[in-house]
Amino acid sequence: MARRREFDEDAFLARSTAVFWRKGYTATSMSDLAEAAGVGNGSIYAAYGSKPELFLLLFERYCDGRVDLVRCAMAEGSTAEEAVGRFFRAVVEDCAAHQPSWGCLMLNSLAELGRDWPEVAAACARTIAAMEAIVDDRLAREGVPEAGRATLAAEIVLVSQGLIQFSRVDGAPERLESIAASSLAHLSPALQAA
């Protein structure tokens, strides 16, 4: 019979995600996670096994949350352009909520671990593909022509990731909003229905 966890799992997972996000996988120890969450090392090992197992759980959870952000944002607005604008605003708002900015846990982890840890690279690829599919679906529903639509969806997701990474350099919401608005203006002609 599995032992009942003696800690608030959601709080632990949120705090542990923040530690990995801030420090990176390699620089994070199980003691760092235990200290941040106020949980004993033994409890962590008993609940999650190893550091790699815990990280992959947190990483998948983070990636799922990023896909949910795209899904919610792209469901808003009455046109493709409004939906993309809402998506960019959601990204800027999310960046503003995480100050100082640590960038994107997904891209940070891909840069740190992707060559040596196929599961991380695969999770990133699945996440980006899911984001692009959500954007592409919305563009299709708004009548954006199929020719080039997948590339347009990829470009929109790329802009969102660029905003997140740029927030590490300059996290001022006004600056990010300006970049998002400029990007949307450049994308606008392609977002028009046929």
N, CA, C and O of each residue as an XYZ file, in Angstrom:
776
protein
N       0.839     -1.179      0.000
C       0.000      0.000      0.000
C       0.887      1.246      0.000
O       1.841      1.335      0.773
N       0.569      2.203     -0.868
C       1.352      3.431     -0.958
C       1.153      4.280      0.288
O       0.064      4.357      0.856
N       2.241      4.907      0.687
C       2.187      5.776      1.849
C       1.516      7.090      1.491
O       1.758      7.640      0.416
N       0.680      7.595      2.377
C       0.018      8.872      2.158
C       1.054      9.997      2.244
O       1.915      9.995      3.124
N       0.959     10.930      1.343
C       1.905     12.045      1.341
C       1.610     12.969      2.509
O       0.458     13.278      2.813
N       2.670     13.393      3.145
C       2.556     14.231      4.340
C       2.741     15.710      4.006
O       3.074     16.503      4.887
N       2.530     16.087      2.752
C       2.718     17.482      2.354
C       1.695     17.830      1.288
O       1.080     16.955      0.678
N       1.526     19.133      1.077
C       0.607     19.632      0.053
C       1.288     19.449     -1.305
O       2.221     20.176     -1.647
N       0.814     18.480     -2.060
C       1.477     18.128     -3.315
C       1.460     19.273     -4.326
O       2.479     19.535     -4.965
N       0.338     19.956     -4.485
C       0.275     21.056     -5.455
C       1.260     22.161     -5.100
O       1.942     22.693     -5.976
N       1.338     22.509     -3.814
C       2.285     23.543     -3.380
C       3.720     23.077     -3.616
O       4.562     23.848     -4.077
N       3.991     21.826     -3.302
C       5.331     21.285     -3.527
C       5.705     21.343     -5.002
O       6.801     21.783     -5.349
N       4.805     20.903     -5.866
C       5.092     20.895     -7.303
C       5.296     22.308     -7.836
O       6.181     22.536     -8.661
N       4.489     23.257     -7.375
C       4.646     24.649     -7.816
C       5.985     25.218     -7.363
O       6.682     25.865     -8.145
N       6.345     24.982     -6.113
C       7.624     25.508     -5.602
C       8.811     24.831     -6.285
O       9.811     25.479     -6.594
N       8.694     23.543     -6.514
C       9.783     22.818     -7.174
C       9.954     23.278     -8.618
O      11.077     23.420     -9.101
N       8.845     23.507     -9.299
C       8.922     24.027    -10.668
C       9.660     25.357    -10.676
O      10.511     25.591    -11.533
N       9.337     26.229     -9.725
C       9.992     27.540     -9.655
C      11.497     27.397     -9.439
O      12.277     28.153    -10.018
N      11.910     26.447     -8.621
C      13.344     26.256     -8.376
C      14.042     25.781     -9.649
O      15.078     26.329    -10.027
N      13.487     24.770    -10.310
C      14.084     24.297    -11.569
C      14.099     25.410    -12.614
O      15.069     25.554    -13.358
N      13.041     26.185    -12.668
C      12.916     27.261    -13.647
C      13.984     28.318    -13.402
O      14.617     28.803    -14.341
N      14.179     28.670    -12.143
C      15.129     29.731    -11.793
C      16.577     29.261    -11.925
O      17.416     29.982    -12.467
N      16.874     28.062    -11.436
C      18.257     27.599    -11.353
C      18.687     26.708    -12.514
O      19.878     26.594    -12.802
N      17.720     26.076    -13.184
C      18.050     25.075    -14.191
C      18.127     23.703    -13.548
O      18.254     23.576    -12.330
N      18.050     22.684    -14.380
C      18.035     21.312    -13.865
C      19.351     20.960    -13.173
O      19.354     20.492    -12.034
N      20.455     21.185    -13.860
C      21.751     20.744    -13.360
C      22.114     21.405    -12.039
O      22.656     20.748    -11.150
N      21.825     22.683    -11.897
C      22.198     23.420    -10.685
C      21.244     23.192     -9.518
O      21.509     23.654     -8.408
N      20.144     22.490     -9.750
C      19.162     22.247     -8.692
C      19.434     20.902     -8.027
O      19.560     19.876     -8.696
N      19.522     20.926     -6.705
C      19.692     19.680     -5.952
C      18.371     19.308     -5.288
O      17.474     20.141     -5.155
N      18.266     18.070     -4.880
C      17.072     17.648     -4.143
C      16.962     18.433     -2.840
O      15.856     18.705     -2.373
N      18.095     18.797     -2.252
C      18.069     19.615     -1.032
C      17.482     20.994     -1.314
O      16.758     21.541     -0.482
N      17.789     21.562     -2.484
C      17.193     22.853     -2.872
C      15.674     22.738     -2.918
O      14.960     23.618     -2.437
N      15.193     21.652     -3.499
C      13.746     21.448     -3.625
C      13.112     21.250     -2.258
O      12.050     21.800     -1.970
N      13.770     20.461     -1.419
C      13.248     20.209     -0.077
C      13.173     21.504      0.723
O      12.182     21.767      1.405
N      14.224     22.305      0.634
C      14.252     23.572      1.373
C      13.178     24.532      0.870
O      12.483     25.158      1.670
N      13.039     24.652     -0.438
C      12.051     25.580     -1.009
C      10.632     25.197     -0.634
O       9.776     26.061     -0.448
N      10.388     23.906     -0.525
C       9.025     23.439     -0.267
C       8.780     23.087      1.196
O       7.648     22.808      1.590
N       9.845     23.100      2.003
C       9.679     22.739      3.402
C       9.327     21.272      3.588
O       8.546     20.917      4.472
N       9.906     20.428      2.752
C       9.624     18.989      2.763
C      10.957     18.255      2.905
O      11.970     18.711      2.374
N      10.968     17.149      3.598
C      12.189     16.371      3.752
C      12.578     15.652      2.477
O      11.722     15.252      1.688
N      13.897     15.488      2.279
C      14.392     14.767      1.100
C      13.765     13.388      0.976
O      13.375     12.971     -0.115
N      13.669     12.687      2.091
C      13.108     11.339      2.070
C      11.684     11.317      1.555
O      11.290     10.398      0.838
N      10.910     12.332      1.920
C       9.525     12.414      1.443
C       9.474     12.614     -0.066
O       8.601     12.075     -0.745
N      10.415     13.392     -0.579
C      10.452     13.635     -2.026
C      10.803     12.342     -2.761
O      10.141     11.967     -3.729
N      11.845     11.673     -2.292
C      12.244     10.422     -2.945
C      11.131      9.383     -2.868
O      10.883      8.663     -3.835
N      10.461      9.305     -1.720
C       9.377      8.329     -1.560
C       8.215      8.629     -2.503
O       7.584      7.716     -3.036
N       7.941      9.906     -2.701
C       6.792     10.296     -3.525
C       7.098     10.287     -5.018
O       6.233      9.935     -5.821
N       8.317     10.669     -5.403
C       8.600     10.890     -6.822
C       9.765     10.078     -7.372
O      10.039     10.133     -8.570
N      10.441      9.340     -6.537
C      11.584      8.572     -7.014
C      12.822      9.435     -7.073
O      13.306      9.907     -6.044
N      13.327      9.641     -8.248
C      14.583     10.361     -8.439
C      14.355     11.801     -8.908
O      13.243     12.200     -9.255
N      15.436     12.550     -8.905
C      15.390     13.920     -9.432
C      14.950     13.930    -10.898
O      14.105     14.749    -11.259
N      15.486     13.055    -11.761
C      15.008     13.058    -13.150
C      13.517     12.758    -13.272
O      12.826     13.377    -14.081
N      13.020     11.821    -12.483
C      11.588     11.497    -12.542
C      10.740     12.689    -12.121
O       9.731     12.999    -12.755
N      11.154     13.350    -11.053
C      10.418     14.526    -10.585
C      10.469     15.631    -11.634
O       9.450     16.250    -11.939
N      11.652     15.878    -12.183
C      11.769     16.937    -13.181
C      10.867     16.674    -14.381
O      10.163     17.575    -14.835
N      10.881     15.447    -14.898
C      10.045     15.148    -16.067
C       8.566     15.347    -15.759
O       7.817     15.829    -16.609
N       8.140     14.985    -14.564
C       6.752     15.220    -14.160
C       6.436     16.716    -14.170
O       5.427     17.143    -14.730
N       7.305     17.501    -13.547
C       7.104     18.952    -13.489
C       7.182     19.574    -14.879
O       6.403     20.467    -15.214
N       8.113     19.104    -15.669
C       8.318     19.644    -17.006
C       7.093     19.407    -17.886
O       6.628     20.319    -18.569
N       6.578     18.192    -17.867
C       5.362     17.881    -18.641
C       4.192     18.735    -18.156
O       3.402     19.232    -18.959
N       4.090     18.899    -16.866
C       3.013     19.721    -16.287
C       3.146     21.176    -16.750
O       2.155     21.806    -17.119
N       4.366     21.702    -16.730
C       4.619     23.064    -17.207
C       4.244     23.180    -18.688
O       3.549     24.116    -19.082
N       4.701     22.239    -19.498
C       4.413     22.275    -20.936
C       2.910     22.217    -21.196
O       2.402     22.928    -22.063
N       2.201     21.374    -20.451
C       0.742     21.313    -20.589
C       0.107     22.665    -20.267
O      -0.849     23.080    -20.923
N       0.639     23.343    -19.264
C       0.133     24.671    -18.909
C       0.357     25.693    -20.011
O      -0.483     26.567    -20.226
N       1.475     25.592    -20.709
C       1.756     26.504    -21.827
C       0.765     26.258    -22.962
O       0.285     27.205    -23.586
N       0.464     25.004    -23.226
C      -0.512     24.681    -24.269
C      -1.886     25.215    -23.868
O      -2.616     25.743    -24.707
N      -2.234     25.084    -22.606
C      -3.518     25.615    -22.124
C      -3.596     27.128    -22.292
O      -4.651     27.659    -22.640
N      -2.482     27.829    -22.048
C      -2.462     29.283    -22.231
C      -2.787     29.628    -23.684
O      -3.584     30.529    -23.946
N      -2.175     28.918    -24.619
C      -2.429     29.162    -26.046
C      -3.885     28.856    -26.376
O      -4.552     29.639    -27.053
N      -4.375     27.721    -25.900
C      -5.757     27.309    -26.184
C      -6.751     28.368    -25.686
O      -7.662     28.754    -26.418
N      -6.578     28.828    -24.466
C      -7.502     29.829    -23.905
C      -7.424     31.146    -24.670
O      -8.451     31.741    -24.997
N      -6.204     31.598    -24.954
C      -6.047     32.882    -25.645
C      -6.591     32.823    -27.067
O      -7.243     33.766    -27.515
N      -6.338     31.744    -27.775
C      -6.780     31.641    -29.167
C      -8.283     31.408    -29.284
O      -8.835     31.502    -30.380
N      -8.942     31.110    -28.188
C     -10.401     30.941    -28.205
C     -11.116     32.286    -28.140
O     -12.322     32.362    -28.370
N     -10.375     33.345    -27.828
C     -10.971     34.669    -27.681
C     -10.871     35.463    -28.979
O     -10.145     35.086    -29.899
N     -11.607     36.562    -29.036
C     -11.574     37.440    -30.198
C     -12.516     36.974    -31.289
O     -12.798     35.783    -31.427
N     -12.999     37.937    -32.063
C     -13.960     37.602    -33.119
C     -13.298     37.400    -34.478
O     -13.957     36.986    -35.432
N     -12.003     37.687    -34.575
C     -11.260     37.477    -35.822
C      -9.936     36.797    -35.492
O      -9.529     36.725    -34.332
N      -9.280     36.303    -36.525
C      -7.962     35.689    -36.328
C      -6.988     36.706    -35.749
O      -6.207     36.389    -34.852
N      -7.039     37.928    -36.265
C      -6.130     38.963    -35.775
C      -6.382     39.270    -34.301
O      -5.433     39.428    -33.533
N      -7.637     39.354    -33.903
C      -7.951     39.594    -32.492
C      -7.477     38.431    -31.620
O      -6.965     38.647    -30.522
N      -7.645     37.206    -32.104
C      -7.211     36.036    -31.334
C      -5.695     36.038    -31.152
O      -5.202     35.773    -30.056
N      -4.961     36.333    -32.211
C      -3.503     36.371    -32.111
C      -3.077     37.512    -31.190
O      -2.155     37.353    -30.390
N      -3.737     38.650    -31.300
C      -3.445     39.759    -30.395
C      -3.681     39.371    -28.946
O      -2.894     39.722    -28.067
N      -4.764     38.648    -28.697
C      -5.056     38.191    -27.332
C      -3.990     37.205    -26.861
O      -3.577     37.241    -25.702
N      -3.548     36.334    -27.751
C      -2.481     35.389    -27.421
C      -1.223     36.142    -27.005
O      -0.628     35.835    -25.972
N      -0.816     37.122    -27.803
C       0.380     37.895    -27.466
C       0.195     38.635    -26.140
O       1.122     38.692    -25.333
N      -0.996     39.203    -25.908
C      -1.250     39.886    -24.625
C      -1.171     38.911    -23.458
O      -0.645     39.253    -22.398
N      -1.687     37.706    -23.643
C      -1.622     36.691    -22.580
C      -0.169     36.354    -22.250
O       0.176     36.158    -21.085
N       0.673     36.288    -23.266
C       2.094     36.016    -23.049
C       2.734     37.167    -22.279
O       3.480     36.936    -21.328
N       2.450     38.397    -22.679
C       3.005     39.566    -21.990
C       2.534     39.591    -20.535
O       3.330     39.845    -19.631
N       1.252     39.329    -20.306
C       0.720     39.300    -18.939
C       1.395     38.210    -18.118
O       1.700     38.414    -16.943
N       1.627     37.064    -18.726
C       2.293     35.969    -18.025
C       3.735     36.348    -17.684
O       4.217     36.036    -16.595
N       4.415     37.011    -18.601
C       5.783     37.469    -18.333
C       5.798     38.468    -17.179
O       6.666     38.411    -16.308
N       4.830     39.382    -17.180
C       4.757     40.391    -16.118
C       4.491     39.747    -14.760
O       4.909     40.274    -13.729
N       3.805     38.619    -14.758
C       3.485     37.932    -13.502
C       4.689     37.177    -12.937
O       4.671     36.780    -11.772
N       5.720     36.974    -13.734
C       6.908     36.234    -13.294
C       8.125     37.152    -13.348
O       8.953     37.043    -14.252
N       8.228     38.039    -12.394
C       9.360     38.960    -12.352
C      10.211     38.677    -11.126
O       9.638     38.461    -10.059
N      11.524     38.661    -11.199
C      12.243     38.838    -12.451
C      12.004     37.647    -13.372
O      11.757     36.527    -12.925
N      12.085     37.920    -14.662
C      11.771     36.880    -15.641
C      12.872     35.828    -15.698
O      14.062     36.142    -15.722
N      12.445     34.592    -15.718
C      13.366     33.472    -15.900
C      13.224     32.911    -17.301
O      13.782     31.856    -17.604
N      12.486     33.597    -18.160
C      12.271     33.107    -19.511
C      11.253     31.990    -19.525
O      10.280     32.020    -18.771
N      11.466     31.021    -20.362
C      10.549     29.890    -20.541
C      11.238     28.618    -20.048
O      12.304     28.256    -20.548
N      10.642     27.946    -19.081
C      11.228     26.704    -18.570
C      11.429     25.697    -19.700
O      12.422     24.969    -19.714
N      10.503     25.654    -20.632
C      10.616     24.700    -21.734
C      11.862     24.991    -22.580
O      12.672     24.096    -22.822
N      12.011     26.230    -23.024
C      13.155     26.565    -23.872
C      14.462     26.554    -23.092
O      15.496     26.138    -23.615
N      14.421     27.012    -21.836
C      15.623     26.955    -21.003
C      16.096     25.506    -20.870
O      17.286     25.216    -20.994
N      15.148     24.604    -20.617
C      15.483     23.190    -20.423
C      15.939     22.546    -21.724
O      16.833     21.699    -21.722
N      15.332     22.943    -22.824
C      15.767     22.428    -24.122
C      17.219     22.824    -24.377
O      18.022     22.005    -24.823
N      17.552     24.080    -24.094
C      18.922     24.548    -24.294
C      19.897     23.816    -23.369
O      21.008     23.474    -23.776
N      19.480     23.581    -22.136
C      20.363     22.933    -21.167
C      20.466     21.421    -21.382
O      21.548     20.848    -21.253
N      19.352     20.779    -21.705
C      19.282     19.318    -21.635
C      18.940     18.613    -22.944
O      19.128     17.402    -23.060
N      18.444     19.351    -23.919
C      17.855     18.742    -25.105
C      18.735     17.781    -25.868
O      18.243     16.769    -26.366
N      20.015     18.061    -25.975
C      20.908     17.169    -26.727
C      21.138     15.844    -26.000
O      21.328     14.804    -26.631
N      21.119     15.893    -24.680
C      21.465     14.711    -23.892
C      20.267     13.994    -23.279
O      20.410     12.900    -22.735
N      19.093     14.603    -23.365
C      17.929     14.029    -22.704
C      16.779     14.004    -23.709
O      16.017     14.967    -23.802
N      16.650     12.918    -24.456
C      15.649     12.853    -25.527
C      14.218     13.114    -25.058
O      13.408     13.646    -25.817
N      13.901     12.745    -23.821
C      12.537     12.970    -23.319
C      12.212     14.456    -23.234
O      11.076     14.862    -23.481
N      13.200     15.261    -22.889
C      12.993     16.712    -22.813
C      12.796     17.272    -24.221
O      11.879     18.059    -24.453
N      13.646     16.871    -25.151
C      13.509     17.342    -26.535
C      12.166     16.920    -27.118
O      11.518     17.701    -27.814
N      11.744     15.688    -26.838
C      10.462     15.195    -27.365
C       9.287     15.952    -26.755
O       8.327     16.271    -27.457
N       9.353     16.239    -25.469
C       8.274     17.001    -24.820
C       8.186     18.405    -25.411
O       7.090     18.925    -25.621
N       9.334     19.018    -25.679
C       9.338     20.346    -26.305
C       8.719     20.282    -27.698
O       7.896     21.125    -28.052
N       9.108     19.299    -28.475
C       8.567     19.162    -29.831
C       7.055     18.953    -29.797
O       6.330     19.552    -30.591
N       6.575     18.109    -28.884
C       5.126     17.883    -28.751
C       4.408     19.165    -28.346
O       3.327     19.465    -28.853
N       5.006     19.912    -27.441
C       4.378     21.140    -26.955
C       4.279     22.178    -28.061
O       3.222     22.776    -28.262
N       5.371     22.393    -28.777
C       5.363     23.362    -29.877
C       4.365     22.919    -30.947
O       3.619     23.744    -31.473
N       4.345     21.634    -31.270
C       3.392     21.126    -32.271
C       1.956     21.349    -31.817
O       1.103     21.712    -32.626
N       1.680     21.137    -30.541
C       0.323     21.356    -30.023
C      -0.052     22.831    -30.094
O      -1.177     23.171    -30.459
N       0.889     23.710    -29.745
C       0.631     25.151    -29.832
C       0.335     25.554    -31.275
O      -0.629     26.270    -31.546
N       1.173     25.087    -32.191
C       0.982     25.424    -33.601
C      -0.352     24.897    -34.117
O      -1.023     25.573    -34.897
N      -0.740     23.703    -33.693
C      -2.016     23.124    -34.138
C      -3.199     23.950    -33.648
O      -4.171     24.135    -34.381
N      -3.126     24.444    -32.425
C      -4.202     25.285    -31.882
C      -4.321     26.568    -32.695
O      -5.419     26.976    -33.075
N      -3.178     27.200    -32.958
C      -3.187     28.441    -33.738
C      -3.684     28.158    -35.153
O      -4.530     28.889    -35.668
N      -3.168     27.110    -35.781
C      -3.580     26.758    -37.142
C      -5.085     26.493    -37.212
O      -5.749     26.922    -38.155
N      -5.614     25.796    -36.228
C      -7.051     25.504    -36.207
C      -7.866     26.791    -36.153
O      -8.864     26.925    -36.861
N      -7.454     27.724    -35.330
C      -8.191     28.988    -35.237
C      -8.095     29.759    -36.549
O      -9.084     30.327    -37.012
N      -6.919     29.779    -37.141
C      -6.757     30.474    -38.421
C      -7.636     29.833    -39.490
O      -8.240     30.535    -40.301
N      -7.710     28.510    -39.495
C      -8.552     27.799    -40.470
C     -10.016     28.164    -40.272
O     -10.735     28.404    -41.242
N     -10.458     28.206    -39.025
C     -11.861     28.543    -38.749
C     -12.193     29.968    -39.166
O     -13.351     30.284    -39.440
N     -11.189     30.821    -39.215
C     -11.412     32.215    -39.613
C     -11.214     32.419    -41.104
O     -11.280     33.549    -41.588
N     -10.974     31.342    -41.838
C     -10.879     31.438    -43.289
C      -9.521     31.825    -43.824
O      -9.408     32.177    -44.998
N      -8.483     31.773    -43.003
C      -7.144     32.061    -43.509
C      -6.784     30.929    -44.475
O      -6.903     29.754    -44.125
N      -6.345     31.278    -45.685
C      -6.069     30.253    -46.698
C      -5.068     29.202    -46.217
O      -4.141     29.493    -45.461
N      -5.288     27.977    -46.681
C      -4.446     26.853    -46.254
C      -2.998     27.021    -46.694
O      -2.077     26.640    -45.971
N      -2.796     27.590    -47.877
C      -1.437     27.773    -48.388
C      -0.650     28.668    -47.429
O      -0.982     29.841    -47.254
N       0.369     28.122    -46.823
C       1.206     28.892    -45.907
C       0.668     29.021    -44.496
O       1.326     29.616    -43.642
N      -0.519     28.477    -44.228
C      -1.130     28.659    -42.903
C      -0.314     27.991    -41.791
O      -0.161     28.561    -40.711
N       0.208     26.796    -42.045
C       1.006     26.109    -41.019
C       2.263     26.904    -40.691
O       2.672     26.982    -39.532
N       2.871     27.491    -41.711
C       4.052     28.323    -41.480
C       3.677     29.574    -40.705
O       4.423     30.005    -39.825
N       2.536     30.160    -41.020
C       2.055     31.332    -40.290
C       1.814     30.979    -38.823
O       2.181     31.745    -37.933
N       1.203     29.835    -38.572
C       0.969     29.398    -37.190
C       2.293     29.221    -36.455
O       2.418     29.610    -35.294
N       3.279     28.637    -37.129
C       4.603     28.459    -36.520
C       5.244     29.811    -36.216
O       5.888     29.977    -35.180
N       5.068     30.771    -37.116
C       5.626     32.109    -36.901
C       4.982     32.783    -35.694
O       5.669     33.444    -34.914
N       3.687     32.625    -35.536
C       2.973     33.218    -34.399
C       3.485     32.620    -33.090
O       3.721     33.344    -32.123
N       3.655     31.303    -33.061
C       4.192     30.656    -31.859
C       5.625     31.117    -31.619
O       6.018     31.337    -30.473
N       6.404     31.264    -32.675
C       7.777     31.744    -32.550
C       7.817     33.141    -31.938
O       8.650     33.410    -31.072
N       6.938     34.026    -32.372
C       6.877     35.374    -31.791
C       6.576     35.281    -30.298
O       7.184     35.989    -29.495
N       5.640     34.411    -29.925
C       5.298     34.281    -28.503
C       6.507     33.828    -27.694
O       6.747     34.334    -26.598
N       7.266     32.880    -28.226
C       8.451     32.402    -27.521
C       9.532     33.481    -27.477
O      10.257     33.606    -26.490
N       9.630     34.251    -28.547
C      10.576     35.361    -28.555
C      10.249     36.400    -27.499
O      11.148     36.932    -26.848
N       8.964     36.693    -27.327
C       8.553     37.632    -26.280
C       8.982     37.132    -24.905
O       9.492     37.894    -24.084
N       8.769     35.845    -24.668
C       9.128     35.276    -23.368
C      10.634     35.356    -23.143
O      11.081     35.758    -22.069
N      11.408     34.980    -24.141
C      12.856     35.023    -23.970
C      13.356     36.463    -23.850
O      14.275     36.736    -23.078
N      12.757     37.387    -24.609
C      13.164     38.791    -24.515
C      12.866     39.352    -23.135
O      13.560     40.259    -22.675
N      11.848     38.830    -22.471
C      11.507     39.331    -21.133
C      12.650     39.113    -20.150
O      12.691     39.765    -19.107
N      13.568     38.220    -20.457
C      14.744     38.020    -19.601
C      15.681     39.214    -19.697
O      16.390     39.532    -18.742
N      15.683     39.870    -20.841
C      16.544     41.028    -21.068
C      15.862     42.300    -20.594
O      16.460     43.119    -19.895
N      14.598     42.455    -20.984
C      13.823     43.647    -20.640
C      12.395     43.198    -20.370
O      11.607     43.013    -21.298
N      12.072     43.026    -19.110
C      10.761     42.518    -18.728
C       9.693     43.574    -18.569
O       8.592     43.272    -18.111
N       9.997     44.820    -18.941
C       9.000     45.885    -18.806
C       7.797     45.566    -19.689
O       7.947     45.419    -20.902
N       6.607     45.457    -19.099
C       5.422     45.115    -19.892
C       5.205     46.051    -21.081
O       4.762     45.609    -22.141
N       5.513     47.337    -20.914
C       5.317     48.298    -22.001
C       6.186     47.936    -23.200
O       5.745     48.029    -24.346
N       7.404     47.528    -22.935
C       8.332     47.155    -24.016
C       7.833     45.892    -24.725
O       7.830     45.820    -25.954
N       7.412     44.904    -23.938
C       6.894     43.666    -24.527
C       5.611     43.924    -25.306
O       5.409     43.356    -26.379
N       4.739     44.781    -24.767
C       3.494     45.131    -25.467
C       3.796     45.794    -26.803
O       3.127     45.526    -27.801
N       4.806     46.661    -26.820
C       5.186     47.346    -28.053
C       5.684     46.345    -29.102
O       5.327     46.437    -30.276
N       6.500     45.403    -28.672
C       7.007     44.379    -29.594
C       5.858     43.509    -30.094
O       5.793     43.181    -31.279
N       4.956     43.137    -29.196
C       3.803     42.311    -29.581
C       2.932     43.042    -30.591
O       2.483     42.447    -31.571
N       2.690     44.329    -30.359
C       1.854     45.113    -31.277
C       2.519     45.239    -32.646
O       1.851     45.131    -33.675
N       3.818     45.466    -32.659
C       4.547     45.569    -33.922
C       4.511     44.237    -34.676
O       4.318     44.209    -35.892
N       4.696     43.148    -33.952
C       4.643     41.822    -34.579
C       3.264     41.550    -35.155
O       3.137     41.027    -36.262
N       2.230     41.906    -34.401
C       0.865     41.699    -34.876
C       0.603     42.520    -36.137
O      -0.046     42.040    -37.066
N       1.104     43.752    -36.172
C       0.922     44.596    -37.356
C       1.582     43.958    -38.585
O       1.026     43.998    -39.682
N       2.763     43.374    -38.396
C       3.452     42.707    -39.510
C       2.706     41.456    -39.970
O       2.711     41.123    -41.155
N       2.067     40.766    -39.025
C       1.340     39.539    -39.349
C      -0.057     39.807    -39.903
O      -0.646     38.940    -40.547
N      -0.582     40.992    -39.657
C      -1.976     41.314    -39.961
C      -2.408     40.979    -41.391
O      -3.466     40.373    -41.561
N      -1.649     41.341    -42.420
C      -2.112     41.019    -43.776
C      -2.318     39.514    -43.994
O      -3.248     39.106    -44.691
N      -1.461     38.706    -43.403
C      -1.584     37.255    -43.577
C      -2.736     36.672    -42.767
O      -3.189     35.560    -43.041
N      -3.210     37.416    -41.772
C      -4.286     36.923    -40.908
C      -5.675     37.213    -41.463
O      -6.680     36.818    -40.871
N      -5.728     37.894    -42.585
C      -7.025     38.221    -43.176
C      -7.607     37.002    -43.875
O      -6.885     36.228    -44.505
N      -8.899     36.844    -43.759
C      -9.588     35.724    -44.419
C      -9.500     35.886    -45.935
O      -9.305     36.988    -46.449
N      -9.645     34.782    -46.624
C      -9.565     34.792    -48.098
C     -10.705     35.590    -48.694
O     -10.802     35.709    -49.916
